[in-house]
Amino acid sequence: MRNIAAKVNIAQINWKPDKQSIVPMHKQIYDFIKSKIASGDWSIGNRLPTQVEMANAFKVNRSTVLEAYDELKTEGLIESKKSSGTIIVNNTWSVLASKTPPNWDKYIESGYQKPNLNVIKIINELNMDSKMIRLGAGELSPEMYPVQYMKSIYDHMLTDVHYMGYEEAKGLLPLREEVCKYLKPMGIDVNPNKVLIVSGVLQALHLISMGILRRGSTILTEQATYIQSLTLFESHGIHLTGVAMDGEGLVVDDLLRKVSMKKPELLYTIPSFQNPTGILMSDKRRSAILKLCEKERLPILEDDTYRELWLDEAPAAPIKAGDQDETVLYMGSISKSLSAGMRVGWIVGAERVIDRLADIKMQTDYGSSSISQWMCYEFLAKGYYQSFIQSLRGELKIKRDFTLKILEHYFSDIATWQKPAGGFYIWLTLNKEFQMYRLFESCYRQGVVINPGNIYDITSNKNIRISFSYASLEDIEQGLIILARMIKLNLNKH
Ligand SMILES: Cc1ncc(COP(=O)(O)O)c(C=O)c1O
Protein backbone atom coordinates (compact mmCIF):
# COMPACT_ATOMS: atom_id res chain seq x y z
CA MET A 1 0.00 0.00 0.00
CA ARG A 2 1.29 3.49 -0.84
CA ASN A 3 2.33 5.44 2.18
CA ILE A 4 0.58 8.83 1.96
CA ALA A 5 2.08 11.35 4.39
CA ALA A 6 -0.33 13.06 6.79
CA LYS A 7 -1.30 16.48 5.53
CA VAL A 8 -1.33 19.62 7.65
CA ASN A 9 -4.96 20.66 7.85
CA ILE A 10 -5.29 24.15 6.50
CA ALA A 11 -8.53 24.71 8.36
CA GLN A 12 -6.75 24.24 11.65
CA ILE A 13 -4.16 26.93 10.99
CA ASN A 14 -5.19 29.67 13.27
CA TRP A 15 -2.80 32.31 12.10
CA LYS A 16 -2.53 34.97 9.39
CA PRO A 17 0.32 37.22 8.31
CA ASP A 18 0.13 40.80 9.55
CA LYS A 19 -0.32 43.07 6.54
CA GLN A 20 0.64 46.16 8.59
CA SER A 21 3.98 44.70 9.68
CA ILE A 22 7.27 45.93 8.21
CA VAL A 23 8.36 42.28 7.97
CA PRO A 24 7.67 41.08 4.40
CA MET A 25 4.76 38.66 4.09
CA HIS A 26 6.86 35.81 2.68
CA LYS A 27 9.23 36.16 5.65
CA GLN A 28 6.30 35.99 8.11
CA ILE A 29 5.00 32.81 6.44
CA TYR A 30 8.50 31.32 6.43
CA ASP A 31 8.94 32.12 10.17
CA PHE A 32 5.51 30.68 10.97
CA ILE A 33 6.16 27.34 9.22
CA LYS A 34 9.62 27.12 10.77
CA SER A 35 8.16 27.70 14.25
CA LYS A 36 5.60 24.95 13.66
CA ILE A 37 8.36 22.52 12.71
CA ALA A 38 10.56 23.59 15.64
CA SER A 39 7.75 23.16 18.17
CA GLY A 40 6.99 19.67 16.84
CA ASP A 41 3.40 20.63 15.90
CA TRP A 42 4.30 19.62 12.38
CA SER A 43 6.65 16.68 12.02
CA ILE A 44 8.84 14.96 9.44
CA GLY A 45 6.72 13.36 6.75
CA ASN A 46 3.84 15.82 7.15
CA ARG A 47 2.62 17.26 3.90
CA LEU A 48 2.18 21.04 3.75
CA PRO A 49 -0.91 22.57 2.17
CA THR A 50 -0.49 23.39 -1.51
CA GLN A 51 0.70 26.89 -2.39
CA VAL A 52 -2.78 27.78 -3.65
CA GLU A 53 -4.42 26.57 -0.42
CA MET A 54 -1.98 28.56 1.68
CA ALA A 55 -2.33 31.63 -0.50
CA ASN A 56 -6.14 31.50 -0.17
CA ALA A 57 -6.02 30.90 3.57
CA PHE A 58 -3.54 33.74 4.19
CA LYS A 59 -5.04 36.05 1.56
CA VAL A 60 -1.72 36.58 -0.18
CA ASN A 61 -0.43 35.98 -3.71
CA ARG A 62 0.74 32.50 -4.57
CA SER A 63 4.18 33.92 -5.37
CA THR A 64 4.49 35.05 -1.72
CA VAL A 65 3.92 31.48 -0.52
CA LEU A 66 6.28 30.21 -3.21
CA GLU A 67 9.03 32.52 -1.94
CA ALA A 68 8.57 31.24 1.64
CA TYR A 69 8.61 27.61 0.46
CA ASP A 70 11.71 28.25 -1.67
CA GLU A 71 13.61 29.57 1.33
CA LEU A 72 12.59 26.57 3.44
CA LYS A 73 13.72 24.28 0.61
CA THR A 74 17.10 26.06 0.38
CA GLU A 75 17.55 25.40 4.09
CA GLY A 76 16.71 21.72 3.64
CA LEU A 77 13.58 21.76 5.82
CA ILE A 78 11.06 20.82 3.13
CA GLU A 79 11.14 19.11 -0.24
CA SER A 80 8.70 19.06 -3.14
CA LYS A 81 7.93 15.78 -4.84
CA LYS A 82 5.64 15.37 -7.79
CA SER A 83 3.91 12.33 -6.30
CA SER A 84 3.39 13.53 -2.75
CA GLY A 85 3.51 17.36 -2.70
CA THR A 86 5.63 19.40 -0.33
CA ILE A 87 6.90 17.37 2.63
CA ILE A 88 8.70 18.30 5.84
CA VAL A 89 12.01 16.44 5.64
CA ASN A 90 14.07 17.85 8.49
CA ASN A 91 13.49 19.08 12.02
CA THR A 92 16.96 18.89 13.49
CA TRP A 93 17.78 21.70 15.84
CA SER A 94 20.97 22.63 13.97
CA VAL A 95 19.10 23.18 10.71
CA LEU A 96 16.30 25.11 12.40
CA ALA A 97 18.72 27.27 14.34
CA SER A 98 21.06 27.90 11.43
CA LYS A 99 20.74 31.16 9.62
CA THR A 100 21.28 30.98 5.88
CA PRO A 101 23.93 33.48 4.80
CA PRO A 102 22.95 36.15 2.29
CA ASN A 103 22.81 34.97 -1.29
CA TRP A 104 26.24 36.35 -2.16
CA ASP A 105 26.18 34.81 -5.64
CA LYS A 106 23.29 37.09 -6.52
CA TYR A 107 25.24 40.10 -5.21
CA ILE A 108 28.42 39.08 -7.01
CA GLU A 109 26.59 38.86 -10.32
CA SER A 110 24.99 42.28 -9.78
CA GLY A 111 28.20 44.39 -9.60
CA TYR A 112 28.87 46.37 -12.77
CA GLN A 113 32.60 45.51 -12.94
CA LYS A 114 32.95 42.35 -15.00
CA PRO A 115 35.20 39.56 -13.69
CA ASN A 116 38.70 39.20 -15.11
CA LEU A 117 39.14 37.06 -18.22
CA ASN A 118 39.33 33.43 -17.13
CA VAL A 119 42.75 32.89 -18.67
CA ILE A 120 44.10 35.95 -16.84
CA LYS A 121 42.75 34.60 -13.55
CA ILE A 122 44.54 31.31 -14.18
CA ILE A 123 47.75 33.12 -15.21
CA ASN A 124 47.62 35.25 -12.05
CA GLU A 125 47.24 32.13 -9.93
CA LEU A 126 49.96 30.17 -11.71
CA ASN A 127 52.31 33.15 -11.49
CA MET A 128 52.19 32.88 -7.70
CA ASP A 129 53.59 29.35 -7.87
CA SER A 130 57.37 29.59 -7.58
CA LYS A 131 57.84 26.27 -9.39
CA MET A 132 56.36 27.67 -12.59
CA ILE A 133 58.51 29.15 -15.33
CA ARG A 134 56.88 32.51 -16.03
CA LEU A 135 57.39 33.18 -19.72
CA GLY A 136 54.61 35.74 -19.91
CA ALA A 137 55.15 37.86 -16.80
CA GLY A 138 55.35 41.59 -17.48
CA GLU A 139 57.52 42.58 -14.53
CA LEU A 140 61.11 42.72 -13.39
CA SER A 141 62.55 39.61 -11.79
CA PRO A 142 63.14 39.79 -8.02
CA GLU A 143 66.97 39.97 -8.44
CA MET A 144 66.60 43.12 -10.52
CA TYR A 145 65.03 45.21 -7.77
CA PRO A 146 67.08 48.20 -6.58
CA VAL A 147 67.46 46.93 -3.03
CA GLN A 148 70.47 49.08 -2.11
CA TYR A 149 68.79 52.30 -3.25
CA MET A 150 65.66 51.31 -1.38
CA LYS A 151 67.58 50.76 1.85
CA SER A 152 69.18 54.17 1.60
CA ILE A 153 65.80 55.77 0.87
CA TYR A 154 64.14 54.07 3.85
CA ASP A 155 66.89 55.47 6.10
CA HIS A 156 66.40 58.98 4.74
CA MET A 157 62.68 58.81 5.10
CA LEU A 158 62.97 58.00 8.79
CA THR A 159 64.76 61.29 9.40
CA ASP A 160 63.38 63.52 6.62
CA VAL A 161 59.67 62.75 6.47
CA HIS A 162 57.69 63.96 9.47
CA TYR A 163 54.18 63.83 8.15
CA MET A 164 52.16 61.16 6.39
CA GLY A 165 48.60 62.38 6.42
CA TYR A 166 46.23 62.79 3.50
CA GLU A 167 48.01 64.47 0.59
CA GLU A 168 46.73 67.04 -1.87
CA ALA A 169 44.15 65.72 -4.32
CA LYS A 170 46.68 65.60 -7.17
CA GLY A 171 49.35 63.90 -5.05
CA LEU A 172 52.44 64.87 -3.10
CA LEU A 173 53.59 68.25 -4.43
CA PRO A 174 57.36 67.55 -4.24
CA LEU A 175 56.77 64.39 -6.29
CA ARG A 176 54.71 66.24 -8.88
CA GLU A 177 57.47 68.83 -9.15
CA GLU A 178 60.01 66.05 -9.69
CA VAL A 179 57.79 64.46 -12.34
CA CYS A 180 57.69 67.82 -14.17
CA LYS A 181 61.52 68.03 -14.05
CA TYR A 182 61.77 64.45 -15.25
CA LEU A 183 59.42 65.06 -18.20
CA LYS A 184 61.01 68.34 -19.36
CA PRO A 185 64.00 66.82 -21.22
CA MET A 186 61.49 64.66 -23.13
CA GLY A 187 59.83 67.83 -24.42
CA ILE A 188 56.88 67.80 -22.02
CA ASP A 189 56.92 71.16 -20.27
CA VAL A 190 54.13 71.32 -17.68
CA ASN A 191 53.53 72.65 -14.20
CA PRO A 192 52.48 70.43 -11.26
CA ASN A 193 48.82 71.49 -11.61
CA LYS A 194 48.67 69.45 -14.79
CA VAL A 195 50.01 66.32 -13.10
CA LEU A 196 47.99 63.76 -11.15
CA ILE A 197 49.78 61.03 -9.22
CA VAL A 198 47.95 57.72 -9.53
CA SER A 199 48.36 54.23 -8.09
CA GLY A 200 49.69 52.93 -11.39
CA VAL A 201 48.52 53.57 -14.94
CA LEU A 202 45.80 51.01 -14.41
CA GLN A 203 44.16 53.38 -11.96
CA ALA A 204 44.47 56.24 -14.46
CA LEU A 205 42.56 54.08 -16.94
CA HIS A 206 39.83 53.46 -14.36
CA LEU A 207 39.56 57.17 -13.55
CA ILE A 208 39.32 58.01 -17.25
CA SER A 209 36.61 55.43 -17.87
CA MET A 210 34.64 56.74 -14.88
CA GLY A 211 35.27 60.41 -15.36
CA ILE A 212 35.46 61.47 -18.97
CA LEU A 213 34.00 58.77 -21.21
CA ARG A 214 30.37 58.10 -22.06
CA ARG A 215 28.75 54.68 -21.89
CA GLY A 216 28.39 53.39 -25.43
CA SER A 217 31.42 55.31 -26.69
CA THR A 218 34.28 53.78 -28.67
CA ILE A 219 38.03 53.85 -28.04
CA LEU A 220 40.44 53.11 -30.87
CA THR A 221 43.49 51.07 -29.92
CA GLU A 222 46.30 49.20 -31.61
CA GLN A 223 44.88 45.94 -33.03
CA ALA A 224 46.56 43.94 -30.26
CA THR A 225 46.73 45.87 -27.01
CA TYR A 226 47.15 45.67 -23.27
CA ILE A 227 43.70 47.10 -22.62
CA GLN A 228 42.01 44.24 -24.51
CA SER A 229 43.22 42.04 -21.65
CA LEU A 230 41.25 44.14 -19.15
CA THR A 231 37.50 44.12 -18.68
CA LEU A 232 37.42 47.62 -17.27
CA PHE A 233 36.27 49.49 -20.37
CA GLU A 234 33.72 46.82 -21.25
CA SER A 235 32.38 47.07 -17.69
CA HIS A 236 31.75 50.77 -18.29
CA GLY A 237 29.96 50.00 -21.56
CA ILE A 238 32.86 51.34 -23.65
CA HIS A 239 33.78 49.54 -26.89
CA LEU A 240 37.31 48.95 -28.17
CA THR A 241 38.11 48.92 -31.88
CA GLY A 242 41.50 47.82 -33.18
CA VAL A 243 43.55 49.74 -35.74
CA ALA A 244 46.09 47.94 -37.95
CA MET A 245 49.79 48.18 -37.13
CA ASP A 246 52.97 47.81 -39.13
CA GLY A 247 56.62 47.93 -38.05
CA GLU A 248 56.32 51.66 -37.30
CA GLY A 249 53.19 51.48 -35.18
CA LEU A 250 49.57 52.44 -35.95
CA VAL A 251 48.78 52.58 -39.67
CA VAL A 252 47.55 56.12 -40.38
CA ASP A 253 45.22 55.20 -43.26
CA ASP A 254 43.46 52.60 -41.16
CA LEU A 255 43.26 55.04 -38.28
CA LEU A 256 41.60 57.59 -40.54
CA ARG A 257 39.15 54.97 -41.80
CA LYS A 258 38.23 53.87 -38.28
CA VAL A 259 37.87 57.49 -37.14
CA SER A 260 35.28 58.10 -39.89
CA MET A 261 33.51 54.79 -39.37
CA LYS A 262 33.39 54.54 -35.60
CA LYS A 263 33.27 58.18 -34.46
CA PRO A 264 35.49 57.30 -31.51
CA GLU A 265 35.92 59.41 -28.39
CA LEU A 266 39.56 58.53 -27.76
CA LEU A 267 42.65 56.95 -29.28
CA TYR A 268 44.60 54.85 -26.76
CA THR A 269 48.13 54.10 -27.91
CA ILE A 270 51.37 52.66 -26.50
CA PRO A 271 53.93 54.16 -28.89
CA SER A 272 57.07 52.92 -27.14
CA PHE A 273 57.72 49.16 -27.00
CA GLN A 274 54.07 48.38 -27.29
CA ASN A 275 52.44 45.74 -25.12
CA PRO A 276 52.16 43.03 -26.46
CA THR A 277 53.92 43.48 -29.84
CA GLY A 278 57.07 45.33 -28.69
CA ILE A 279 56.72 47.69 -31.68
CA LEU A 280 58.35 51.10 -31.38
CA MET A 281 56.45 53.86 -33.17
CA SER A 282 58.65 55.98 -35.43
CA ASP A 283 58.98 59.72 -34.94
CA LYS A 284 57.32 60.36 -38.31
CA ARG A 285 54.36 58.18 -37.38
CA ARG A 286 53.95 59.96 -34.03
CA SER A 287 53.75 63.32 -35.81
CA ALA A 288 51.31 62.01 -38.43
CA ILE A 289 49.02 60.57 -35.76
CA LEU A 290 49.05 63.74 -33.72
CA LYS A 291 48.28 65.80 -36.82
CA LEU A 292 45.37 63.57 -37.75
CA CYS A 293 43.95 63.57 -34.23
CA GLU A 294 44.29 67.35 -33.90
CA LYS A 295 42.40 67.76 -37.16
CA GLU A 296 39.68 65.34 -36.05
CA ARG A 297 39.63 66.77 -32.50
CA LEU A 298 40.19 63.24 -31.23
CA PRO A 299 41.94 63.09 -27.85
CA ILE A 300 44.95 60.78 -27.58
CA LEU A 301 45.65 58.77 -24.45
CA GLU A 302 49.37 58.06 -24.68
CA ASP A 303 50.59 55.20 -22.46
CA ASP A 304 54.36 55.53 -22.08
CA THR A 305 54.79 52.85 -19.41
CA TYR A 306 57.73 51.16 -21.23
CA ARG A 307 59.60 54.30 -22.46
CA GLU A 308 62.61 53.95 -20.19
CA LEU A 309 63.25 50.34 -21.19
CA TRP A 310 65.04 51.10 -24.46
CA LEU A 311 67.83 48.65 -25.18
CA ASP A 312 69.38 49.94 -28.39
CA GLU A 313 68.68 53.66 -28.56
CA ALA A 314 66.31 56.10 -26.90
CA PRO A 315 62.84 56.20 -28.49
CA ALA A 316 61.47 59.26 -30.31
CA ALA A 317 59.99 62.00 -28.13
CA PRO A 318 56.53 61.24 -26.74
CA ILE A 319 53.55 62.32 -28.86
CA LYS A 320 52.75 64.66 -25.97
CA ALA A 321 55.98 66.59 -26.66
CA GLY A 322 54.54 67.89 -29.95
CA ASP A 323 51.12 68.63 -28.49
CA GLN A 324 50.35 72.36 -28.73
CA ASP A 325 46.57 72.18 -28.24
CA GLU A 326 46.20 69.83 -25.28
CA THR A 327 45.03 66.95 -27.44
CA VAL A 328 47.11 64.41 -25.52
CA LEU A 329 46.69 62.88 -22.08
CA TYR A 330 50.04 61.37 -21.21
CA MET A 331 50.58 58.49 -18.75
CA GLY A 332 53.79 57.21 -17.20
CA SER A 333 54.57 54.63 -14.52
CA ILE A 334 57.48 53.26 -12.53
CA SER A 335 55.94 49.76 -12.52
CA LYS A 336 58.10 48.32 -15.29
CA SER A 337 61.27 50.32 -14.73
CA LEU A 338 61.57 50.47 -10.94
CA SER A 339 58.92 48.73 -8.86
CA ALA A 340 55.48 47.38 -9.76
CA GLY A 341 54.50 47.05 -6.12
CA MET A 342 55.07 50.70 -5.23
CA ARG A 343 52.02 51.45 -7.40
CA VAL A 344 53.04 54.90 -8.60
CA GLY A 345 52.26 56.43 -11.95
CA TRP A 346 51.19 59.80 -13.33
CA ILE A 347 48.84 61.32 -15.81
CA VAL A 348 49.54 64.66 -17.41
CA GLY A 349 47.11 66.76 -19.42
CA ALA A 350 44.79 69.74 -19.65
CA GLU A 351 44.27 71.14 -16.16
CA ARG A 352 40.48 70.84 -16.16
CA VAL A 353 40.75 67.16 -17.09
CA ILE A 354 43.34 66.58 -14.37
CA ASP A 355 41.08 68.42 -11.87
CA ARG A 356 38.18 66.15 -12.82
CA LEU A 357 40.27 62.97 -12.50
CA ALA A 358 41.77 64.18 -9.20
CA ASP A 359 38.28 64.73 -7.84
CA ILE A 360 37.31 61.16 -8.75
CA LYS A 361 40.54 59.84 -7.29
CA MET A 362 39.75 61.59 -4.00
CA GLN A 363 36.34 59.95 -4.01
CA THR A 364 37.96 56.61 -4.77
CA ASP A 365 40.93 56.32 -2.41
CA TYR A 366 41.82 59.76 -1.01
CA GLY A 367 45.22 59.61 -2.66
CA SER A 368 47.98 57.09 -3.30
CA SER A 369 50.15 55.77 -0.47
CA SER A 370 52.34 58.50 1.07
CA ILE A 371 55.21 56.05 1.59
CA SER A 372 55.25 55.13 -2.08
CA GLN A 373 55.01 58.76 -3.16
CA TRP A 374 57.88 59.81 -0.90
CA MET A 375 59.97 56.89 -2.09
CA CYS A 376 59.36 57.72 -5.70
CA TYR A 377 60.19 61.38 -4.96
CA GLU A 378 63.54 60.32 -3.46
CA PHE A 379 64.31 58.06 -6.41
CA LEU A 380 63.75 60.95 -8.82
CA ALA A 381 65.20 63.80 -6.77
CA LYS A 382 68.43 61.98 -5.88
CA GLY A 383 69.05 60.72 -9.40
CA TYR A 384 68.74 57.11 -8.25
CA TYR A 385 66.04 56.38 -10.81
CA GLN A 386 68.22 57.32 -13.77
CA SER A 387 71.24 55.40 -12.43
CA PHE A 388 69.10 52.37 -11.75
CA ILE A 389 67.50 52.33 -15.20
CA GLN A 390 70.89 52.55 -16.83
CA SER A 391 72.08 49.36 -15.18
CA LEU A 392 68.67 47.74 -15.71
CA ARG A 393 68.94 48.32 -19.47
CA GLY A 394 72.20 46.35 -19.51
CA GLU A 395 70.60 43.40 -17.71
CA LEU A 396 67.50 43.42 -19.89
CA LYS A 397 69.57 43.61 -23.05
CA ILE A 398 71.44 40.44 -22.07
CA LYS A 399 68.13 38.70 -21.46
CA ARG A 400 66.59 39.92 -24.72
CA ASP A 401 69.59 38.81 -26.80
CA PHE A 402 69.72 35.47 -25.06
CA THR A 403 65.99 34.89 -25.67
CA LEU A 404 66.38 35.77 -29.35
CA LYS A 405 69.22 33.25 -29.65
CA ILE A 406 67.10 30.50 -28.09
CA LEU A 407 64.19 31.38 -30.36
CA GLU A 408 66.46 31.21 -33.39
CA HIS A 409 67.53 27.75 -32.33
CA TYR A 410 64.18 26.19 -31.47
CA PHE A 411 61.49 28.23 -33.22
CA SER A 412 62.75 29.10 -36.73
CA ASP A 413 60.62 26.37 -38.29
CA ILE A 414 57.44 27.09 -36.34
CA ALA A 415 57.19 30.87 -35.83
CA THR A 416 58.40 34.33 -36.81
CA TRP A 417 59.15 37.40 -34.67
CA GLN A 418 60.83 40.82 -34.70
CA LYS A 419 63.68 41.89 -32.47
CA PRO A 420 62.19 44.40 -30.01
CA ALA A 421 64.25 47.57 -29.52
CA GLY A 422 63.12 47.73 -25.89
CA GLY A 423 60.46 46.76 -23.37
CA PHE A 424 59.89 43.24 -22.13
CA TYR A 425 58.15 41.45 -24.95
CA ILE A 426 58.68 39.39 -28.08
CA TRP A 427 55.51 38.82 -30.09
CA LEU A 428 55.71 35.37 -31.62
CA THR A 429 53.61 34.69 -34.69
CA LEU A 430 53.15 30.97 -35.15
CA ASN A 431 53.15 29.57 -38.67
CA LYS A 432 49.75 27.94 -38.10
CA GLU A 433 46.63 28.77 -36.15
CA PHE A 434 46.15 27.05 -32.83
CA GLN A 435 43.51 26.47 -30.24
CA MET A 436 45.22 28.90 -27.93
CA TYR A 437 43.63 27.74 -24.73
CA ARG A 438 44.67 24.17 -25.42
CA LEU A 439 48.26 25.24 -26.02
CA PHE A 440 48.23 27.41 -22.88
CA GLU A 441 46.92 24.46 -20.87
CA SER A 442 49.40 21.94 -22.24
CA CYS A 443 52.24 24.37 -21.38
CA TYR A 444 51.21 24.99 -17.80
CA ARG A 445 50.79 21.26 -17.24
CA GLN A 446 54.49 21.10 -18.13
CA GLY A 447 55.29 23.94 -15.70
CA VAL A 448 55.46 26.85 -18.16
CA VAL A 449 53.11 29.83 -18.07
CA ILE A 450 52.64 31.67 -21.37
CA ASN A 451 50.44 34.63 -22.27
CA PRO A 452 48.41 33.56 -25.30
CA GLY A 453 48.04 36.35 -27.86
CA ASN A 454 44.25 36.21 -28.01
CA ILE A 455 43.96 37.95 -24.64
CA TYR A 456 45.36 41.05 -26.38
CA ASP A 457 43.64 40.52 -29.72
CA ILE A 458 40.63 38.24 -29.71
CA THR A 459 40.91 37.68 -33.44
CA SER A 460 44.39 36.17 -33.13
CA ASN A 461 44.99 32.44 -32.87
CA LYS A 462 48.61 32.58 -33.91
CA ASN A 463 50.37 34.76 -31.35
CA ILE A 464 52.13 34.29 -28.03
CA ARG A 465 53.61 37.10 -25.96
CA ILE A 466 57.00 36.02 -24.65
CA SER A 467 58.45 38.09 -21.86
CA PHE A 468 62.19 38.05 -21.18
CA SER A 469 62.03 40.26 -18.07
CA TYR A 470 61.07 37.87 -15.30
CA ALA A 471 62.47 34.37 -15.84
CA SER A 472 66.18 33.60 -15.35
CA LEU A 473 68.27 32.76 -18.43
CA GLU A 474 68.15 29.11 -17.46
CA ASP A 475 64.35 29.18 -17.12
CA ILE A 476 63.94 31.10 -20.37
CA GLU A 477 65.83 28.38 -22.21
CA GLN A 478 64.05 25.52 -20.51
CA GLY A 479 60.64 27.21 -20.84
CA LEU A 480 61.11 27.91 -24.54
CA ILE A 481 62.24 24.34 -25.22
CA ILE A 482 59.04 23.09 -23.55
CA LEU A 483 56.92 25.61 -25.45
CA ALA A 484 58.44 24.56 -28.78
CA ARG A 485 57.74 20.92 -27.92
CA MET A 486 54.12 21.69 -27.02
CA ILE A 487 53.62 23.64 -30.25
CA LYS A 488 54.98 20.73 -32.29
CA LEU A 489 52.86 18.25 -30.35
CA ASN A 490 49.74 20.34 -30.87
CA LEU A 491 50.69 20.75 -34.55
CA ASN A 492 50.83 17.00 -34.94
CA LYS A 493 47.34 16.64 -33.49
CA HIS A 494 45.82 18.70 -36.34
C1 LIG B 1 50.88 49.25 -21.54
C2 LIG B 1 50.64 49.11 -20.08
N1 LIG B 1 50.06 50.11 -19.43
C3 LIG B 1 49.83 50.02 -18.11
C4 LIG B 1 50.14 48.89 -17.39
C5 LIG B 1 49.82 48.85 -15.94
O1 LIG B 1 50.75 49.62 -15.29
P1 LIG B 1 50.68 49.98 -13.75
O2 LIG B 1 51.39 48.89 -13.01
O3 LIG B 1 51.37 51.31 -13.69
O4 LIG B 1 49.26 50.09 -13.35
C6 LIG B 1 50.72 47.81 -18.04
C7 LIG B 1 51.05 46.58 -17.31
O5 LIG B 1 51.26 45.53 -17.83
C8 LIG B 1 50.99 47.93 -19.42
O6 LIG B 1 51.55 46.93 -20.10
The ligand as an SDF file (V2000), in Angstrom:
LIG
                    3D

 16 16  0  0  0  0  0  0  0  0999 V2000
   50.8760   49.2510  -21.5370 C   0  0  0  0  0  0  0  0  0  0  0  0
   50.6370   49.1080  -20.0800 C   0  0  0  0  0  0  0  0  0  0  0  0
   50.0590   50.1090  -19.4250 N   0  0  0  0  0  0  0  0  0  0  0  0
   49.8310   50.0180  -18.1110 C   0  0  0  0  0  0  0  0  0  0  0  0
   50.1420   48.8870  -17.3890 C   0  0  0  0  0  0  0  0  0  0  0  0
   49.8230   48.8550  -15.9370 C   0  0  0  0  0  0  0  0  0  0  0  0
   50.7460   49.6180  -15.2900 O   0  0  0  0  0  0  0  0  0  0  0  0
   50.6800   49.9770  -13.7480 P   0  0  0  0  0  0  0  0  0  0  0  0
   51.3860   48.8940  -13.0060 O   0  0  0  0  0  0  0  0  0  0  0  0
   51.3700   51.3050  -13.6860 O   0  0  0  0  0  0  0  0  0  0  0  0
   49.2560   50.0870  -13.3530 O   0  0  0  0  0  0  0  0  0  0  0  0
   50.7250   47.8130  -18.0390 C   0  0  0  0  0  0  0  0  0  0  0  0
   51.0460   46.5840  -17.3070 C   0  0  0  0  0  0  0  0  0  0  0  0
   51.2620   45.5290  -17.8340 O   0  0  0  0  0  0  0  0  0  0  0  0
   50.9880   47.9250  -19.4160 C   0  0  0  0  0  0  0  0  0  0  0  0
   51.5540   46.9280  -20.1020 O   0  0  0  0  0  0  0  0  0  0  0  0
  1  2  1  0
  2  3  1  0
  2 15  2  0
  3  4  2  0
  4  5  1  0
  5  6  1  0
  5 12  2  0
  6  7  1  0
  7  8  1  0
  8  9  2  0
  8 10  1  0
  8 11  1  0
 12 13  1  0
 12 15  1  0
 13 14  2  0
 15 16  1  0
M  END
$$$$
